[in-house]
Amino acid sequence: MYLASETRYDQMKYNRCGASGLLLPAVSLGLWHNFGSNASFDHMTDICHTAFDHGITHFDLANNYGPVPGAAEENFGRILKNSLGVYRDELLISTKAGYEMWPGPYGNWGSKKYLVASLDQSLHRMGLDYVDIFYHHRPDPNTPLEETARALDGIVRSGKALYVGVSNYNKEQTIAIARLFHEMGTPFIINQRKYSMLVRDIEKDGLKDYAAKNGIGIITFCPLAQGLLTDRYLNGIPENSRIRTDGRFLKEEAVTEETLNKVRALNRLAGERGQTMAQMALAWILRDGDITSVLIGASRSSQVLDNIGMIGNTQFSQEERQAIEQILA
């Protein structure tokens, strides 16, 4: 196995996560779609090695990532054991709990019982003593928020996580749990939300501005809208596309002619910037410094290389910003 020298870090930009001392790479690798029990282990290993060789130090998982649930953590644990584990102190590893993981009343949502048990299972699957960030994966409408917050605080104090985060919390939910964390002195540093040119909820609910003003990092998932913001669908839906072969996330009805016309116009603008469509879509998310990191998914290492190619060009002129807004209107 070949791993690059320390020059790998020269290929990546690192951003401070909120008001913490932690730096995240501008591009992080999410092990959601392509690290399950039905994927090639050799391909998984190649993707992770390529990411790390090019400065991606952050690997993002969750207890239920697969398929089957737990498989992504198990496979990443094998990769750590076989190779990457010797670089543990250079790696930032995160996982989450909040969605259904095992049957019965204690395998879902946000109780202390579930969160503590789930993290113990995640650590076992990955062969780790601790994770760097542990997230509550989604708000729980029935468990008292203070219980969830105290569980996360206790997990940090136990040494099983260094920092805590939340995922899929809107602005008001983030404000509420941030107050509890502040009272407890918990190192709450980040919220993980969906965000792309086509999905801008964190702008609409005010979370993006609130987080930037209050020392909370934001890491975004689905930045390419499940592949829509690439050149993959410019001429329609390929037969070997994820829509045809999987269909769990990107649905055929989402690929409307109106959307494709917007993507085609964006693709032309990306070409004028000297970028691929995917590179421009990722760069746009980082355009104003409010977003800490962009989570990418990859089914092959070449996608990782294409995505990080945007690092050198994340600035947009006022004319480009206006043109993008007109296209997306």
Helices and strands as residue ranges (DSSP letters): G 6-11, E 14-16, E 23-25, E 27-30, H 41-53, E 58-60, H 71-82, G 84-90, E 92-97, H 112-126, E 131-136, H 145-157, E 161-167, H 171-184, E 188-194, H 201-204, H 207-213, E 217-221, G 225-227, H 242-245, G 252-254, H 257-272, H 277-285, E 293-296, H 301-308, H 318-328
